[in-house]
Structure formats: C-alpha cells, structure tokens
Amino acid sequence: MLPKQPCPFPDWVQGGYWGRAPWYVQMALQLLREKELGAASRLAAYVDQLPPSFPEIPINWAPAQLQALQCPHLISMVRPVVFSVLCSVFCVLWG
C-alpha cells in the first residue's frame, strides 16, 4: 500500500470514499478484498494465515470493558477508531 494510491478496486469501493478513508481502513479493505478473491488472490498464502478475529484488541471491547480500564487517555484514543471503522463499513456496504 502506497500513500495517495488510487483505489485498486473501483468496482468494489468508490474512489471518492477510498481517498478520504484513513490508511488503516484502506488496509482493511485491501485485506477483505484479497480474502474475497480466495485462491485467485496474489496474497492468498498470506491472507490464509491471518486470524479470523481479534477479540483481544480494545476496538473490539464493549464500552463497559473500556471503562473498566479507568484510563481516559486510552478510551479517548479507541472511541474515534471504533467510530471510523463502523462508518467505513457502513459506507462500503451501503454506499
């Protein structure tokens, strides 16, 4: 992935959205696309090694779990990422 790279799959993600998406959303979209391609993906061997979920990272925690940390700085850093990811998924799925 290169900075300012044009959308590598305009048939799957709108170019305008791609250009506004944060780098980590672009990376996630690229991995999802490669996963969707399956054996036809040039990254199939790599993608097959990725875990199917990441329940242990803070963006996947319930609000009560974040609050239990009692660390306002971490909570303030995680919430915008969660919101951004949810918005990105919504935009990709429902345009």
C-alpha positions in Angstrom: 0.0 0.0 0.0 1.4 3.4 -1.0 0.3 6.8 0.2 -2.2 8.5 -2.1 -2.5 5.3 -4.1 -5.7 5.3 -6.2 -8.4 2.8 -5.3 -7.1 -0.6 -6.5 -10.6 -2.0 -6.9 -13.0 0.8 -8.1 -15.6 -1.8 -8.9 -15.8 -2.7 -5.2 -15.1 0.6 -3.3 -16.0 4.0 -4.6 -12.8 6.1 -5.4 -14.1 9.1 -3.6 -14.5 7.2 -0.4 -11.1 5.5 -0.8 -9.4 8.8 -1.0 -11.0 10.0 2.3 -10.5 6.8 4.2 -7.7 6.6 6.8 -4.8 4.3 5.9 -5.9 1.6 8.3 -9.3 1.4 6.7 -7.7 1.2 3.2 -5.5 -1.6 4.5 -8.5 -3.4 6.0 -10.4 -3.0 2.7 -7.5 -4.4 0.8 -7.3 -7.4 3.0 -11.0 -8.0 2.8 -10.8 -7.8 -1.0 -8.0 -10.3 -1.1 -9.9 -12.6 1.3 -12.9 -12.4 -1.0 -10.8 -13.4 -4.0 -9.7 -16.5 -2.2 -7.2 -18.7 -4.1 -7.2 -16.2 -7.0 -5.6 -13.6 -4.8 -1.9 -12.9 -5.2 -1.8 -12.7 -1.4 -3.8 -15.9 -0.8 -1.0 -17.6 1.2 -0.6 -14.5 3.4 -4.3 -13.9 3.9 -4.9 -17.6 4.8 -2.5 -17.1 7.8 -4.4 -14.2 9.3 -6.6 -15.0 12.3 -10.4 -14.8 11.7 -11.0 -12.4 14.5 -9.2 -10.2 17.1 -11.4 -10.1 20.2 -8.5 -9.2 22.4 -7.8 -5.7 21.0 -9.5 -2.7 22.5 -11.5 -1.6 19.5 -13.5 -4.9 19.9 -14.2 -4.4 23.6 -17.6 -3.4 24.9 -18.0 0.1 26.4 -18.1 -1.4 29.9 -14.8 -3.2 29.3 -13.1 0.1 28.2 -14.5 2.0 31.2 -13.1 -0.7 33.5 -9.6 0.2 32.4 -10.1 3.6 34.1 -7.7 5.1 31.6 -9.3 8.2 30.0 -6.5 8.6 27.5 -6.8 5.1 26.1 -10.6 5.4 26.0 -10.3 8.7 24.1 -8.0 7.1 21.6 -10.1 3.9 21.0 -13.5 5.5 20.5 -12.7 7.5 17.4 -11.1 4.5 15.8 -14.2 2.3 16.5 -16.5 5.1 15.1 -14.3 5.4 12.0 -14.3 1.7 11.4 -18.0 1.4 11.8 -18.6 4.4 9.5 -16.3 2.8 6.9 -18.1 -0.5 7.0 -21.4 1.3 6.6 -20.1 3.4 3.6 -18.6 0.3 1.8 -21.7 -1.8 2.3 -24.4 0.8 1.8 -22.6 3.5 -0.2 
